[in-house]
Amino acid sequence: MKVYIFFLLFIGCDFIENKPDQVLARLGDEFYYKSDLIEIFPTGISEEDSVIFVKNRINNWAKEKLLFKKALVNLGDKKQGDLNQLIESYKNELFSYAYQEKIVKSAMDTFISEQSVREYYNINKLNFKLNQEIINARYLKINSENYNLKDVVKRFKRFKQSDKIFLDSISLQFSSYYFNDSLWINKDVFFNKLPDINDRLKQNIVKNKLFYRLEDSLELYLINIKNYKLKNDIAPFDFIKSTLKQVLLNKKKLEFISKFENEIIEDALQQNEFEFYETN
């Protein structure tokens, strides 16, 4: 079977958007129309690339059609029956899943309390082992000639609430900084913000929760480690709270869907729409 493809050489974006619908290709008694391209046609490409894109799309369309027709001729009835069963099964699953998702969004209570998350954590905490080293830490990078330098060092090290307010107020003077030492962060991600520090010194800073100064020719780096957890330690609650909340939400969703499915079965039985027959 031959494929007949009709092209206009000027099949750019203006052609796709402004001309009336027309046939671009024919395969037997099936046709490929310009309207089939509208939603998938890329913007901002040259006329040459437009022609290549359209030709490729039409060739792919033709190959799919030809392969399907060949399959209908060359695959036996049993194989075609098996494939049709798979198609029907997948169709049922797809529609059922979409309907369940709609019901979940419209009817399920998605609220997960902080207390329930913490209770779940306390019961299962031995199962929550870290696969990375994490730290509570802060750092600051500032020009070593800065006129506020002594005050900045003192306040960064002490870090009371009044110090935080002061440091925030002059943060434009810093080359870079990270003050959120209440959040857990991957140790390597944190130290990647700083000049190279050998692993031995890095571990010493972390494990001893040190305040550390590092200086080069232009900049002063201040580092303070507040807390740390090693790989295989139990993960802190705050570090995995959002993950645990999602786990509980997924569990709640599964329970909701199970209850919903049981109610559908029960309703069908009561309405005599669904029946069990005894077998001998």
Secondary structure, 3 states (H helix, E strand, C coil): CCEEECCCCCCCHHHHHHCCCCEEEEECCEEEEHHHCCCCCCCCCCHHHHHHHHHHHHHHHHHHHHHHHHHHHHCCHHHHHHHHHHHHHHHHHHHHHHHHHHHHHHHCCCCCCHHHHHHHHHHHHHHCECCCCEEEEEEEEEECCCCCHHHHHHHHHHCCHHHHHHHHHCHHHEEEEECCCCCCEEHHHHHCCCCCCCHHHHHHHHHCCCEEEEECCCEEEEEEEEEEECCCCECCHHHHHHHHHHHHHHHHHHHHHHHHHHHHHHHHHHCCCCCCCCCC
